[in-house]
Amino acid sequence: MRKKSILAIEAIYNDFWLNCNRNFGVSQTPNPENMANSSVANLDTASLRQFLLDALVRLAYREGDFTLSSGQKSSYYINGKQVTLTAEGALAVGRLLLSLLPPDTQAVAGLTLGADPIVSAVSVVSAYENSPIPALIVRKEAKGHGTMAYIEGPTLNPGAAVVVLEDVVTTGKSAMVAVERLRDAGYQVDLIIALVDREQGGAEFYQSQGIKFQALFSIRDLQAAYHNQ
């Protein structure tokens, strides 16, 4: 069974890198003979990060006049869904974020809509790596019919450790809605991980709330890559 899983991962990675070569000019390919070795899989992290950074810069980052969900005005905008809703982007996001999860993580969750493809990607990749982690989607408003639930997904045991995922963090308030809903449901939430930190107070806000925060990239990473194209 494990051999079949490894072969499935190898096939996905081969397709992934072929698409990288075609769409983003990434030339490095993984060695299929090393796919069974988890320590070698970690060596691919740098290449995955570079691919995801390139994808975010080319597809998600835009400069101009924008109004953010927080109401703030901004000279740039990051639409993470332009990357996370692509097959290659989802795979890269899933692999990278899965590698950052604490070993006791029992689920990943996020506030709809931006986090939906992210939590799904992490959950799917976790299954291919024989450590399945379910995904939860947190609604902004309670479901208007049926169960009237705020949280979609499997019901976990009380006290289950859940990590909240986000695409872009600005003030940090959006992800905190998910944290509060999950805690109200009886789950333990101590960590938020984002794809991009806009560095506009989100990290400091989470710290004030006693929540750990990580981001794959800072806005400085994206802007440097954008202007160096």
TAHU-V823937 format. One line per field, one symbol per residue. psi: psi as a letter, one per 30 degrees, with the letter a starting at -180 (. if undefined). A space follows every 50 residues. Layout:
psi=???
This chain:
psi=eeeeeeeeeeeeeeeeeeeeeefggkfklljefgffjeeeefffeeeeee eeeeeeeefekkkajlklfffkkkglkjifffefgleeeeeeeeeeeeff klfgkflkllkkfefefeeeeeeeeeefggikklkkkklelkkglbfhlf kklkklkkgkjkkkklekkdffeeffeeeeeeeffglkjfkkklekjfhh feeeeeefggkkklkellfeeeeeeefg.
